[in-house]
């Protein structure tokens, strides 16, 4: 393996020396440190995106909203029920996976204690079990479905080049670009902008006269006004309908 000159260590002739650590030794040591640091900085686990789907698939059949099918009078679809104490044990004990009966059940090897039961046809992979355990270790934070959350405007991120953004969305785009050391592309010429806009909104290219008028216009609001007019056009609705008609398998042989 060719190594940069700065990593090569030479010694005068005739002198005994200790062989310096090899490249692979240093690489192994650095990798171990990075791995340990990564484990100590575990990413927060999202209940809504990562945990609830697992519980819904593997547990809700017997411990969900259906009262007729519910077993042991236990619900895992509601936070207060899942985290309540029943006698000497907790189903989910925040920040204490070893004290949570849910963890004991999903890791159990005895068929009488195992959850989901072997005859249920449901199962959790080892990675999914570890994910649930880690979520409880992180405090078992609960989240309601996004549709029940009130709409909130996010904070506008700060950027270095405050002259580039034209609207709030541009701040988010530029923030990510700057974080990755990427400069924004130059603004496209009027002809390209008009073609992109028409294809995005109506799915059809603009006419020659439309492009010429746009390129020759000196109105600073020309682009925004063109966007508004295209959104108000029937072609925009037709383009959106194509997606939904495909989803419902619509077909028309008459035309």
BELDA-V470980 format. One record per residue. N is the residue number from 1. RES is the residue in three letters. D_FIRST is the distance of its C-alpha to the first C-alpha in Angstrom with 1 decimal. Layout:
# BELDA-V470980
n,res,d_first
N,RES,D_FIRST
N,RES,D_FIRST
This chain:
# BELDA-V470980
n,res,d_first
1,UNK,0.0
2,UNK,3.8
3,UNK,6.2
4,UNK,9.9
5,UNK,12.3
6,UNK,14.4
7,UNK,12.2
8,UNK,12.2
9,UNK,15.4
10,UNK,17.3
11,UNK,20.6
12,UNK,23.7
13,UNK,24.2
14,UNK,26.6
15,UNK,26.0
16,UNK,24.9
17,UNK,22.4
18,UNK,20.9
19,UNK,17.2
20,UNK,16.0
21,UNK,15.0
22,UNK,11.4
23,UNK,9.5
24,UNK,10.7
25,UNK,14.1
26,UNK,14.5
27,UNK,13.6
28,UNK,16.2
29,UNK,18.7
30,UNK,18.7
31,UNK,19.0
32,UNK,21.9
33,UNK,23.6
34,UNK,23.4
35,UNK,24.7
36,UNK,27.5
37,UNK,28.4
38,UNK,28.5
39,UNK,30.8
40,UNK,33.1
41,UNK,33.4
42,UNK,34.7
43,UNK,35.9
44,UNK,39.7
45,UNK,40.9
46,UNK,43.6
47,UNK,46.6
48,UNK,47.8
49,UNK,44.6
50,UNK,42.9
51,UNK,45.5
52,UNK,48.8
53,UNK,47.6
54,UNK,46.6
55,UNK,49.9
56,UNK,51.8
57,UNK,50.3
58,UNK,50.4
59,UNK,53.3
60,UNK,55.7
61,UNK,57.5
62,UNK,59.1
63,UNK,58.5
64,UNK,58.9
65,UNK,61.7
66,UNK,63.7
67,UNK,66.5
68,UNK,67.6
69,UNK,64.3
70,UNK,63.3
71,UNK,62.9
72,UNK,63.5
73,UNK,64.7
74,UNK,61.1
75,UNK,59.6
76,UNK,55.9
77,UNK,56.4
78,UNK,58.2
79,UNK,56.7
80,UNK,59.8
81,UNK,60.2
82,UNK,56.6
83,UNK,56.5
84,UNK,60.0
85,UNK,60.7
86,UNK,62.6
87,UNK,64.2
88,UNK,61.6
89,UNK,58.5
90,UNK,56.7
91,UNK,55.3
92,UNK,52.7
93,UNK,52.6
94,UNK,50.8
95,UNK,47.7
96,UNK,48.4
97,UNK,46.9
98,UNK,47.9
99,UNK,51.5
100,UNK,51.5
101,UNK,53.1
102,UNK,51.2
103,UNK,47.9
104,UNK,49.6
105,UNK,51.0
106,UNK,47.9
107,UNK,45.9
108,UNK,48.8
109,UNK,48.6
110,UNK,52.3
111,UNK,53.8
112,UNK,56.8
113,UNK,54.8
114,UNK,52.0
115,UNK,51.9
116,UNK,51.9
117,UNK,54.1
118,UNK,52.8
119,UNK,55.7
120,UNK,55.2
121,UNK,52.5
122,UNK,50.4
123,UNK,47.2
124,UNK,44.4
125,UNK,40.7
126,UNK,38.9
127,UNK,37.1
128,UNK,40.4
129,UNK,42.0
130,UNK,39.3
131,UNK,39.8
132,UNK,43.6
133,UNK,43.0
134,UNK,40.7
135,UNK,43.3
136,UNK,46.0
137,UNK,43.9
138,UNK,43.6
139,UNK,47.4
140,UNK,48.1
141,UNK,48.8
142,UNK,51.1
143,UNK,51.3
144,UNK,54.1
145,UNK,53.5
146,UNK,52.6
147,UNK,55.8
148,UNK,57.8
149,UNK,56.1
150,UNK,57.9
151,UNK,56.3
152,UNK,54.7
153,UNK,53.3
154,UNK,49.8
155,UNK,49.2
156,UNK,48.1
157,UNK,44.6
158,UNK,44.4
159,UNK,42.5
160,UNK,41.7
161,UNK,43.1
162,UNK,46.6
163,UNK,47.9
164,UNK,45.8
165,UNK,47.2
166,UNK,50.5
167,UNK,51.1
168,UNK,50.0
169,UNK,47.5
170,UNK,45.7
171,UNK,45.0
172,UNK,43.1
173,UNK,41.1
174,UNK,40.3
175,UNK,39.4
176,UNK,36.6
177,UNK,35.4
178,UNK,35.4
179,UNK,33.6
180,UNK,30.7
181,UNK,30.9
182,UNK,32.4
183,UNK,35.4
184,UNK,38.3
185,UNK,38.9
186,UNK,41.8
187,UNK,45.1
188,UNK,45.9
189,UNK,48.8
190,UNK,52.2
191,UNK,52.1
192,UNK,48.7
193,UNK,49.9
194,UNK,53.1
195,UNK,51.5
196,UNK,49.0
197,UNK,51.9
198,UNK,54.2
199,UNK,51.6
200,UNK,50.6
201,UNK,54.2
202,UNK,56.2
203,UNK,53.7
204,UNK,55.4
205,UNK,54.7
206,UNK,57.1
207,UNK,59.8
208,UNK,59.7
209,UNK,62.5
210,UNK,60.9
211,UNK,57.7
212,UNK,59.7
213,UNK,61.9
214,UNK,58.9
215,UNK,57.2
216,UNK,60.5
217,UNK,61.4
218,UNK,61.3
219,UNK,62.0
220,UNK,59.3
221,UNK,59.9
222,UNK,59.7
223,UNK,56.5
224,UNK,57.7
225,UNK,61.0
226,UNK,59.4
227,UNK,57.4
228,UNK,60.6
229,UNK,62.6
230,UNK,60.0
231,UNK,59.8
232,UNK,63.6
233,UNK,63.6
234,UNK,64.3
235,UNK,61.1
236,UNK,59.0
237,UNK,60.9
238,UNK,60.5
239,UNK,56.8
240,UNK,56.5
241,UNK,58.9
242,UNK,56.6
243,UNK,54.1
244,UNK,56.8
245,UNK,58.6
246,UNK,55.4
247,UNK,55.1
248,UNK,58.7
249,UNK,58.3
250,UNK,61.0
251,UNK,62.1
252,UNK,64.9
253,UNK,66.2
254,UNK,69.1
255,UNK,67.3
